[in-house]
Amino acid sequence: MGISILRDELPKEKLGSAVAFMSGTVGIGSALGLPLAGVLYESLGWASIFWVSAGAGTLLLLAVALVVPRSMVRTPGLFDFVGAAVLSGALAALLLAITKGGAWGWGSGPVLLLLLTTAVLLAVWVPYELKVRQPMVDLRTSARRPVLMTNIASLLIGFSMFINMLVTAQQLQLPTLTGYGLG
């Protein structure tokens, strides 16, 4: 949505650098977010992470409401409530299975049922999104080579950055007597 607002509000000559700046803030935010969460956890407890995020989100919503002008660009369209509900159900079932799989057992009934629910909901969602006039996710556009390759690269880079942050922190903390840590 932020990039859409930039496209509506900025002149074409400033758009490229503004999108690059916005994309850069995502990387900076993710790099600072993990250490900041650690500081909050250590000093104020785990709940502080959520309260600080809720406060920041509220302040940003207020700032957007007060500072960002209402766009004059209007595109008529409908929100795909059915597609959103089915995709939300599929993702919730998948995330619950992944989150609880270790504790409940990967072959346990509840985890397998959640994974089956995910598969069934996605099997319903994909054909629905392909036939609805204004889909929530345009799968045909997402399947085009440039878009698909960009999304795959973004996913892999995101995984790499997250894993690097976690592994680097662990390596720095491991005792040197293990042969791997830096103490």
FENPESUL-V981643 format. One record per residue. N is the residue number from 1. SS is DSSP state (A for helix, B for strand, O for the rest). PHI is phi in degrees with one decimal (999 if undefined). Layout:
N & SS & PHI
N & SS & PHI
This chain:
1 & O & 999
2 & A & -61.4
3 & A & -66.6
4 & A & -63.1
5 & A & -63.6
6 & A & -59.3
7 & A & -62.9
8 & A & -75.1
9 & A & -101.5
10 & O & -100.7
11 & O & -68.4
12 & A & -56.9
13 & A & -69.6
14 & A & -99.0
15 & A & -65.1
16 & A & -59.4
17 & A & -69.8
18 & A & -68.2
19 & A & -65.6
20 & A & -62.8
21 & A & -62.6
22 & A & -63.4
23 & A & -64.0
24 & A & -63.5
25 & A & -66.6
26 & A & -64.3
27 & A & -65.0
28 & A & -64.5
29 & A & -62.1
30 & A & -70.9
31 & A & -70.7
32 & A & -87.4
33 & A & -62.7
34 & A & -65.8
35 & A & -64.3
36 & A & -63.4
37 & A & -61.5
38 & A & -63.8
39 & A & -64.8
40 & A & -61.4
41 & A & -60.2
42 & A & -66.2
43 & A & -92.7
44 & A & -124.6
45 & O & 96.1
46 & O & -65.1
47 & A & -65.5
48 & A & -62.8
49 & A & -59.8
50 & A & -74.5
51 & A & -67.3
52 & A & -64.9
53 & A & -64.0
54 & A & -64.1
55 & A & -63.9
56 & A & -63.5
57 & A & -62.1
58 & A & -63.8
59 & A & -62.1
60 & A & -67.4
61 & A & -61.9
62 & A & -62.8
63 & A & -62.3
64 & A & -63.0
65 & A & -62.1
66 & A & -87.6
67 & A & -103.7
68 & O & -80.3
69 & O & -69.3
70 & O & -66.1
71 & O & -70.0
72 & O & -87.0
73 & O & -78.0
74 & O & -122.3
75 & O & -122.3
76 & O & -68.0
77 & O & -177.7
78 & O & -118.4
79 & O & -84.3
80 & O & -84.2
81 & A & -64.4
82 & A & -65.3
83 & A & -61.2
84 & A & -64.8
85 & A & -67.0
86 & A & -67.9
87 & A & -64.7
88 & A & -60.8
89 & A & -62.5
90 & A & -64.0
91 & A & -68.9
92 & A & -63.8
93 & A & -63.8
94 & A & -63.3
95 & A & -66.0
96 & A & -66.7
97 & A & -63.1
98 & A & -66.4
99 & A & -67.3
100 & A & -97.9
101 & A & -55.6
102 & A & -66.5
103 & A & -79.0
104 & A & -84.8
105 & O & 97.2
106 & O & -65.6
107 & O & -99.8
108 & O & -72.1
109 & A & -56.3
110 & A & -61.3
111 & A & -67.4
112 & A & -63.3
113 & A & -65.4
114 & A & -64.0
115 & A & -66.6
116 & A & -65.1
117 & A & -59.5
118 & A & -58.9
119 & A & -62.9
120 & A & -65.8
121 & A & -64.5
122 & A & -68.2
123 & A & -66.5
124 & A & -82.9
125 & A & -68.0
126 & A & -59.2
127 & A & -63.7
128 & A & -63.2
129 & A & -65.4
130 & A & -75.7
131 & A & -103.1
132 & O & -69.8
133 & O & -66.8
134 & O & -126.3
135 & O & -71.7
136 & O & -66.3
137 & O & -123.1
138 & O & -80.1
139 & A & -66.8
140 & A & -66.5
141 & A & -67.4
142 & A & -63.3
143 & O & -86.2
144 & O & -65.6
145 & A & -51.1
146 & A & -62.1
147 & A & -69.4
148 & A & -62.9
149 & A & -65.8
150 & A & -63.9
151 & A & -65.3
152 & A & -64.8
153 & A & -62.1
154 & A & -62.0
155 & A & -63.1
156 & A & -67.0
157 & A & -66.0
158 & A & -61.5
159 & A & -59.6
160 & A & -61.5
161 & A & -64.9
162 & A & -65.8
163 & A & -63.4
164 & A & -60.3
165 & A & -62.5
166 & A & -69.8
167 & A & -67.8
168 & A & -61.5
169 & A & -62.9
170 & A & -66.5
171 & A & -64.3
172 & A & -66.5
173 & A & -92.2
174 & O & -64.2
175 & O & -65.5
176 & A & -67.3
177 & A & -66.2
178 & A & -72.9
179 & O & 89.0
180 & O & -118.3
181 & O & -83.7
182 & O & -109.3
183 & O & 75.4
